[in-house]
Amino acid sequence: MRRGLVIGNWKMNINWHSAIALVDGIVADMPAVNADLVVCPPYLYIPEVSARITDTRLICGSQNIAAHAEGAYTGEISGSMLREFDCKYAIVGHSEHRKYYADDNVVVAKRYRQAIASGIVPILSTGDSLAQRKQGTTFEVVAKQIEDVIDIAGIDSFHHAVISYEPLWAIGTGRTATGEQAQEVLEFIRRLIDSKSPEIAEKIQILYGGSVKPENAKNLLAMPDIDGVLVGGASLDTDSFLKIYSSFQN
């Protein structure tokens, strides 16, 4: 059985003092659940967050990772830098990075490959727009996002990766896919991986993201191919985040 996973993406929110209060609150009230809990703070906060969660069950991740090991890449952060502060995960290919920074599938694949090379678990973010969903091309779009990574990094790399599906129309909009809508796409993703490696397909964690809240988490996590959730706004509130995490108890 695949282990559950909840990841909080803080994005460019929350100030220093609130970040410390948030992480301390999560650690203090974190229930005993058979699932992993990860927070991805802004880069500046990673050292302090990582230090404060030493010897706890909370895990630190990053919101991105450079496509290169080192060099003149202003504003980027390398895998080795993240490893210095015990970052275990890195999000790659989030829709906001694809949209605002023009990260195409090749750039995303290179970021993914650097995470693997650095011993960091990449969270490969996939997703479709509302227009693509209406056109009936969701599966085609998501498959292309994954297959372009496989072409560059190889299918075996997915032994050490996580995949998330975040419909663009449900990010920051308050809208969310139903459990059935999410399951349909996540099942497709697992079948795609299965066509290349049944062993990996059986083990890989696949997450849903997009306006995940305590009110819809249980329904989403009840779906057979949804192994966890990638949480945005609700991860900035201790009670909401831990209620989502606690959904694995039932």
Helices and strands as residue ranges (DSSP letters): E 4-9, H 16-29, E 35-40, G 43-45, H 46-52, E 58-62, H 79-84, E 89-92, H 95-100, H 105-117, E 121-126, H 130-135, H 138-153, G 155-160, E 162-165, G 168-170, H 179-194, H 198-203, E 205-209, H 214-221, E 228-231, G 233-236, H 238-246, G 247-249
